[in-house]
Amino acid sequence: MNFAKFALLATAIAATPIVAHAQDAGTTIYGNDDAPIGTVESNADGIVTVDTGAHKAPLPANLLANQEGKWTVNATQAQINGMMDAQVAEQARLAAEAQAKAEAEAAAALAAALVVGAPVITADEQTLGLVDAVEGGNVIVKNDEAQLITLPENLMTVAPDGQLMALANFADIMAAVEAVGG
């Protein structure tokens, strides 16, 4: 290999970004305060996941720099953990809002469906009867034999197809009715 080719190869190696191989699993990442932030857990698709001990923080690979032989990011561990804490709290808040909305919608759908004369099915999709009355947190259902079956309102829901449904199967409801002498 002549000197010109060797010089060209050396220049190409020197110009090749080290980033492509730097954030290997297990590599320690340091903050701008020179304190360790955590260790690299994975590096995929331009995202370096760093385990800070409190979180697995996804950092864009282009934010990491090799300075004096150490991989660094322009933040401290406390700042990264703080950002992750805020993100986790926001996700929890959004999940709680979605849950509350779903519960409110289910309650509204139940209130709309829970009317005298509405047919009631069981969880195993058998016909139980028709709503005869709604009193004091209970739903009174009259079956084909004119037997009255009292169920707590919290045992009722609206099935995906829109039918009023008891959250128990037919056999269990009838066994409970028989047990109380109904």
ZADO-1210 file (C-alpha; in nm, 4 decimals, padded with zeros to 6 digits):
<atoms>
<atom x="00.0000" y="00.0000" z="00.0000" code="MET" pos="1"/>
<atom x="00.1549" y="00.3281" z="-00.0973" code="ASN" pos="2"/>
<atom x="00.1681" y="00.6293" z="00.1276" code="PHE" pos="3"/>
<atom x="-00.1106" y="00.8188" z="-00.0550" code="ALA" pos="4"/>
<atom x="-00.3542" y="00.5307" z="-00.0127" code="LYS" pos="5"/>
<atom x="-00.2589" y="00.4900" z="00.3535" code="PHE" pos="6"/>
<atom x="-00.3068" y="00.8630" z="00.4156" code="ALA" pos="7"/>
<atom x="-00.6473" y="00.8515" z="00.2414" code="LEU" pos="8"/>
<atom x="-00.7543" y="00.5513" z="00.4525" code="LEU" pos="9"/>
<atom x="-00.6368" y="00.7186" z="00.7741" code="ALA" pos="10"/>
<atom x="-00.8284" y="01.0356" z="00.6815" code="THR" pos="11"/>
<atom x="-01.1445" y="00.8339" z="00.6092" code="ALA" pos="12"/>
<atom x="-01.1196" y="00.6507" z="00.9423" code="ILE" pos="13"/>
<atom x="-01.0638" y="00.9765" z="01.1300" code="ALA" pos="14"/>
<atom x="-01.3604" y="01.1409" z="00.9565" code="ALA" pos="15"/>
<atom x="-01.5963" y="00.8486" z="01.0286" code="THR" pos="16"/>
<atom x="-01.8300" y="00.9444" z="01.3105" code="PRO" pos="17"/>
<atom x="-01.7706" y="00.7397" z="01.6229" code="ILE" pos="18"/>
<atom x="-02.1407" y="00.7784" z="01.7106" code="VAL" pos="19"/>
<atom x="-02.2306" y="00.4712" z="01.5089" code="ALA" pos="20"/>
<atom x="-02.0444" y="00.2445" z="01.7517" code="HIS" pos="21"/>
<atom x="-02.0283" y="00.4472" z="02.0693" code="ALA" pos="22"/>
<atom x="-02.3513" y="00.3925" z="02.2564" code="GLN" pos="23"/>
<atom x="-02.3209" y="00.0189" z="02.3041" code="ASP" pos="24"/>
<atom x="-02.5152" y="-00.1520" z="02.5814" code="ALA" pos="25"/>
<atom x="-02.3334" y="-00.1083" z="02.9104" code="GLY" pos="26"/>
<atom x="-02.1653" y="00.2206" z="02.8156" code="THR" pos="27"/>
<atom x="-02.1836" y="00.4806" z="03.0917" code="THR" pos="28"/>
<atom x="-02.3350" y="00.8139" z="02.9903" code="ILE" pos="29"/>
<atom x="-02.2262" y="01.1226" z="03.1816" code="TYR" pos="30"/>
<atom x="-02.4084" y="01.4482" z="03.2389" code="GLY" pos="31"/>
<atom x="-02.2863" y="01.8021" z="03.1890" code="ASN" pos="32"/>
<atom x="-02.1881" y="01.7956" z="03.5575" code="ASP" pos="33"/>
<atom x="-01.9442" y="01.5060" z="03.4846" code="ASP" pos="34"/>
<atom x="-02.1534" y="01.2731" z="03.7037" code="ALA" pos="35"/>
<atom x="-02.2824" y="00.9463" z="03.5569" code="PRO" pos="36"/>
<atom x="-02.6420" y="00.9636" z="03.4334" code="ILE" pos="37"/>
<atom x="-02.6735" y="00.5914" z="03.3746" code="GLY" pos="38"/>
<atom x="-02.5802" y="00.3100" z="03.1426" code="THR" pos="39"/>
<atom x="-02.6925" y="00.2390" z="02.7903" code="VAL" pos="40"/>
<atom x="-02.9519" y="-00.0356" z="02.7821" code="GLU" pos="41"/>
<atom x="-03.0112" y="-00.0317" z="02.4072" code="SER" pos="42"/>
<atom x="-02.9442" y="00.1693" z="02.0954" code="ASN" pos="43"/>
<atom x="-03.1900" y="00.1335" z="01.8089" code="ALA" pos="44"/>
<atom x="-03.3350" y="00.3555" z="01.5390" code="ASP" pos="45"/>
<atom x="-03.1521" y="00.6644" z="01.6598" code="GLY" pos="46"/>
<atom x="-03.2736" y="00.6279" z="02.0199" code="ILE" pos="47"/>
<atom x="-03.0328" y="00.5422" z="02.2996" code="VAL" pos="48"/>
<atom x="-03.2169" y="00.4074" z="02.6043" code="THR" pos="49"/>
<atom x="-03.0281" y="00.4953" z="02.9210" code="VAL" pos="50"/>
<atom x="-03.1093" y="00.3273" z="03.2522" code="ASP" pos="51"/>
<atom x="-03.0763" y="00.6027" z="03.5114" code="THR" pos="52"/>
<atom x="-03.1685" y="00.3747" z="03.7981" code="GLY" pos="53"/>
<atom x="-03.5063" y="00.5485" z="03.8250" code="ALA" pos="54"/>
<atom x="-03.6128" y="00.5396" z="03.4590" code="HIS" pos="55"/>
<atom x="-03.5253" y="00.3973" z="03.1229" code="LYS" pos="56"/>
<atom x="-03.4829" y="00.7294" z="02.9446" code="ALA" pos="57"/>
<atom x="-03.4969" y="00.7352" z="02.5629" code="PRO" pos="58"/>
<atom x="-03.2422" y="00.9885" z="02.4384" code="LEU" pos="59"/>
<atom x="-03.1915" y="01.0835" z="02.0746" code="PRO" pos="60"/>
<atom x="-02.8490" y="00.9511" z="01.9755" code="ALA" pos="61"/>
<atom x="-02.7577" y="01.2831" z="01.8172" code="ASN" pos="62"/>
<atom x="-02.7700" y="01.4490" z="02.1618" code="LEU" pos="63"/>
<atom x="-02.4818" y="01.2337" z="02.2855" code="LEU" pos="64"/>
<atom x="-02.1255" y="01.3466" z="02.2311" code="ALA" pos="65"/>
<atom x="-01.7885" y="01.1876" z="02.2937" code="ASN" pos="66"/>
<atom x="-01.5883" y="01.4271" z="02.5061" code="GLN" pos="67"/>
<atom x="-01.2465" y="01.3284" z="02.6292" code="GLU" pos="68"/>
<atom x="-01.3288" y="00.9588" z="02.5891" code="GLY" pos="69"/>
<atom x="-01.6618" y="00.9743" z="02.7758" code="LYS" pos="70"/>
<atom x="-02.0102" y="00.9804" z="02.6302" code="TRP" pos="71"/>
<atom x="-02.2001" y="01.2816" z="02.7554" code="THR" pos="72"/>
<atom x="-02.5327" y="01.4550" z="02.7216" code="VAL" pos="73"/>
<atom x="-02.6006" y="01.8217" z="02.8007" code="ASN" pos="74"/>
<atom x="-02.8165" y="01.7512" z="03.1079" code="ALA" pos="75"/>
<atom x="-02.7810" y="01.6085" z="03.4558" code="THR" pos="76"/>
<atom x="-02.9261" y="01.2852" z="03.5883" code="GLN" pos="77"/>
<atom x="-03.1650" y="01.4906" z="03.8040" code="ALA" pos="78"/>
<atom x="-03.2864" y="01.6826" z="03.4970" code="GLN" pos="79"/>
<atom x="-03.3421" y="01.3649" z="03.2946" code="ILE" pos="80"/>
<atom x="-03.5176" y="01.1926" z="03.5861" code="ASN" pos="81"/>
<atom x="-03.7271" y="01.5064" z="03.6379" code="GLY" pos="82"/>
<atom x="-03.8338" y="01.5070" z="03.2728" code="MET" pos="83"/>
<atom x="-03.9153" y="01.1367" z="03.2904" code="MET" pos="84"/>
<atom x="-04.1083" y="01.1864" z="03.6179" code="ASP" pos="85"/>
<atom x="-04.3123" y="01.4603" z="03.4486" code="ALA" pos="86"/>
<atom x="-04.3768" y="01.2385" z="03.1460" code="GLN" pos="87"/>
<atom x="-04.4866" y="00.9452" z="03.3646" code="VAL" pos="88"/>
<atom x="-04.7131" y="01.1765" z="03.5672" code="ALA" pos="89"/>
<atom x="-04.8671" y="01.3172" z="03.2479" code="GLU" pos="90"/>
<atom x="-04.9303" y="00.9665" z="03.1118" code="GLN" pos="91"/>
<atom x="-05.0930" y="00.8681" z="03.4422" code="ALA" pos="92"/>
<atom x="-05.3073" y="01.1835" z="03.4352" code="ARG" pos="93"/>
<atom x="-05.4184" y="01.1141" z="03.0780" code="LEU" pos="94"/>
<atom x="-05.4946" y="00.7503" z="03.1626" code="ALA" pos="95"/>
<atom x="-05.6988" y="00.8588" z="03.4678" code="ALA" pos="96"/>
<atom x="-05.8896" y="01.1109" z="03.2543" code="GLU" pos="97"/>
<atom x="-05.9600" y="00.8451" z="02.9916" code="ALA" pos="98"/>
<atom x="-06.0752" y="00.6025" z="03.2622" code="GLN" pos="99"/>
<atom x="-06.3012" y="00.8652" z="03.4209" code="ALA" pos="100"/>
<atom x="-06.4460" y="00.9522" z="03.0800" code="LYS" pos="101"/>
<atom x="-06.5099" y="00.5863" z="02.9996" code="ALA" pos="102"/>
<atom x="-06.6769" y="00.5337" z="03.3381" code="GLU" pos="103"/>
<atom x="-06.8940" y="00.8447" z="03.2911" code="ALA" pos="104"/>
<atom x="-06.9957" y="00.7289" z="02.9436" code="GLU" pos="105"/>
<atom x="-07.0777" y="00.3814" z="03.0773" code="ALA" pos="106"/>
<atom x="-07.2833" y="00.5313" z="03.3611" code="ALA" pos="107"/>
<atom x="-07.4711" y="00.7539" z="03.1164" code="ALA" pos="108"/>
<atom x="-07.5377" y="00.4605" z="02.8842" code="ALA" pos="109"/>
<atom x="-07.6617" y="00.2523" z="03.1787" code="LEU" pos="110"/>
<atom x="-07.8881" y="00.5326" z="03.3021" code="ALA" pos="111"/>
<atom x="-08.0365" y="00.5649" z="02.9533" code="ALA" pos="112"/>
<atom x="-08.0902" y="00.1893" z="02.9184" code="ALA" pos="113"/>
<atom x="-08.2204" y="00.1281" z="03.2694" code="LEU" pos="114"/>
<atom x="-08.5891" y="00.1989" z="03.2119" code="VAL" pos="115"/>
<atom x="-08.9073" y="00.0100" z="03.3005" code="VAL" pos="116"/>
<atom x="-08.9841" y="-00.2424" z="03.0288" code="GLY" pos="117"/>
<atom x="-08.6253" y="-00.2769" z="02.9051" code="ALA" pos="118"/>
<atom x="-08.5217" y="-00.6356" z="02.8321" code="PRO" pos="119"/>
<atom x="-08.2396" y="-00.7738" z="03.0475" code="VAL" pos="120"/>
<atom x="-07.9930" y="-01.0411" z="02.9369" code="ILE" pos="121"/>
<atom x="-07.7377" y="-01.2226" z="03.1480" code="THR" pos="122"/>
<atom x="-07.3606" y="-01.2329" z="03.1042" code="ALA" pos="123"/>
<atom x="-07.4026" y="-01.5654" z="02.9229" code="ASP" pos="124"/>
<atom x="-07.6524" y="-01.3938" z="02.6891" code="GLU" pos="125"/>
<atom x="-07.9702" y="-01.5585" z="02.8160" code="GLN" pos="126"/>
<atom x="-08.2927" y="-01.3644" z="02.8556" code="THR" pos="127"/>
<atom x="-08.3616" y="-01.2818" z="03.2196" code="LEU" pos="128"/>
<atom x="-08.6764" y="-01.0748" z="03.1804" code="GLY" pos="129"/>
<atom x="-08.7943" y="-00.7128" z="03.1672" code="LEU" pos="130"/>
<atom x="-08.7158" y="-00.4293" z="03.4067" code="VAL" pos="131"/>
<atom x="-09.0214" y="-00.3953" z="03.6317" code="ASP" pos="132"/>
<atom x="-08.8846" y="-00.1169" z="03.8553" code="ALA" pos="133"/>
<atom x="-08.5693" y="00.0636" z="03.9626" code="VAL" pos="134"/>
<atom x="-08.5774" y="00.1393" z="04.3352" code="GLU" pos="135"/>
<atom x="-08.3195" y="00.2295" z="04.5974" code="GLY" pos="136"/>
<atom x="-08.0154" y="00.1109" z="04.4021" code="GLY" pos="137"/>
<atom x="-08.1883" y="-00.2113" z="04.2945" code="ASN" pos="138"/>
<atom x="-08.3254" y="-00.3260" z="03.9632" code="VAL" pos="139"/>
<atom x="-08.6326" y="-00.5462" z="03.9810" code="ILE" pos="140"/>
<atom x="-08.6678" y="-00.7760" z="03.6817" code="VAL" pos="141"/>
<atom x="-08.9829" y="-00.9729" z="03.6042" code="LYS" pos="142"/>
<atom x="-08.9208" y="-01.2960" z="03.4169" code="ASN" pos="143"/>
<atom x="-09.1599" y="-01.4940" z="03.1931" code="ASP" pos="144"/>
<atom x="-09.3118" y="-01.6716" z="03.4969" code="GLU" pos="145"/>
<atom x="-09.3942" y="-01.3339" z="03.6570" code="ALA" pos="146"/>
<atom x="-09.1215" y="-01.4011" z="03.9136" code="GLN" pos="147"/>
<atom x="-08.9516" y="-01.0867" z="04.0469" code="LEU" pos="148"/>
<atom x="-08.5730" y="-01.0930" z="04.0593" code="ILE" pos="149"/>
<atom x="-08.3998" y="-00.8140" z="04.2509" code="THR" pos="150"/>
<atom x="-08.0456" y="-00.7275" z="04.1425" code="LEU" pos="151"/>
<atom x="-07.8218" y="-00.4503" z="04.2705" code="PRO" pos="152"/>
<atom x="-07.7884" y="-00.1706" z="04.0148" code="GLU" pos="153"/>
<atom x="-07.4086" y="-00.2028" z="04.0233" code="ASN" pos="154"/>
<atom x="-07.4535" y="-00.5545" z="03.8804" code="LEU" pos="155"/>
<atom x="-07.5961" y="-00.4013" z="03.5624" code="MET" pos="156"/>
<atom x="-07.4181" y="-00.2739" z="03.2524" code="THR" pos="157"/>
<atom x="-07.4844" y="-00.2091" z="02.8875" code="VAL" pos="158"/>
<atom x="-07.3544" y="-00.4844" z="02.6600" code="ALA" pos="159"/>
<atom x="-07.1517" y="-00.3890" z="02.3521" code="PRO" pos="160"/>
<atom x="-07.4627" y="-00.4447" z="02.1394" code="ASP" pos="161"/>
<atom x="-07.6565" y="-00.1932" z="02.3529" code="GLY" pos="162"/>
<atom x="-07.8649" y="-00.4419" z="02.5541" code="GLN" pos="163"/>
<atom x="-07.9103" y="-00.4081" z="02.9280" code="LEU" pos="164"/>
<atom x="-07.7080" y="-00.6886" z="03.0857" code="MET" pos="165"/>
<atom x="-07.6680" y="-00.8364" z="03.4321" code="ALA" pos="166"/>
<atom x="-07.3033" y="-00.9074" z="03.5133" code="LEU" pos="167"/>
<atom x="-07.3700" y="-01.2660" z="03.6177" code="ALA" pos="168"/>
<atom x="-07.4716" y="-01.5739" z="03.4269" code="ASN" pos="169"/>
<atom x="-07.8273" y="-01.7040" z="03.4272" code="PHE" pos="170"/>
<atom x="-07.7590" y="-02.0133" z="03.6415" code="ALA" pos="171"/>
<atom x="-07.5872" y="-01.8089" z="03.9144" code="ASP" pos="172"/>
<atom x="-07.8701" y="-01.5539" z="03.9259" code="ILE" pos="173"/>
<atom x="-08.1356" y="-01.8252" z="03.9478" code="MET" pos="174"/>
<atom x="-07.9366" y="-02.0127" z="04.2145" code="ALA" pos="175"/>
<atom x="-07.9189" y="-01.6925" z="04.4210" code="ALA" pos="176"/>
<atom x="-08.2946" y="-01.6375" z="04.3744" code="VAL" pos="177"/>
<atom x="-08.3643" y="-01.9923" z="04.4906" code="GLU" pos="178"/>
<atom x="-08.1283" y="-01.9524" z="04.7871" code="ALA" pos="179"/>
<atom x="-08.3281" y="-01.6553" z="04.9193" code="VAL" pos="180"/>
<atom x="-08.6550" y="-01.8327" z="04.8582" code="GLY" pos="181"/>
<atom x="-08.7560" y="-01.6308" z="04.5564" code="GLY" pos="182"/>
</atoms>
